[in-house]
Amino acid sequence: MTKILYVDDIDFCDGMLERRLIRRGFNCIRARDGAQAIKMAHVEMPDLILMDLAMPVMDGWEATKRIKASDQTKHIPIIALSALVSMIEEKAEAFAVGCDDCQEKPIELPLLLEKMNRLLSH
């Protein structure tokens, strides 16, 4: 079963997307901030990370940089999830810190699943 680490500080967003992914056969684990995401990426070794960018403690930009800087976790694909990625500068920054793709919120599940499947098939 494909393991997805979903990182978001907002419970409503977390639960809704998580339930939709579980119904499609994914094993979802959650982190509430970037610092927790880094630890979980190393311990859980997920197949893919869905990373919110704007969070307390440590944001998704920094967490992505650190996950991609580690030899142990740099291979894990990361999709940035944020309302900010609709703006050209934020999208470019997400790719610059190591995100493999971006998905604008609110999430369009068919589009997200297409991106996830493409990254997981590599």
Secondary structure by P-SEA (a helix, b strand, c coil): cbbbbbbcccaaaaaaaaaaaaaaccbbbbbccaaaaaaaaaaccccccccccccccccaaaaaaaaaaccccccbbbbbbccccccaaaaaaaaaaccccccccccaaaaaaaaaaaaaac
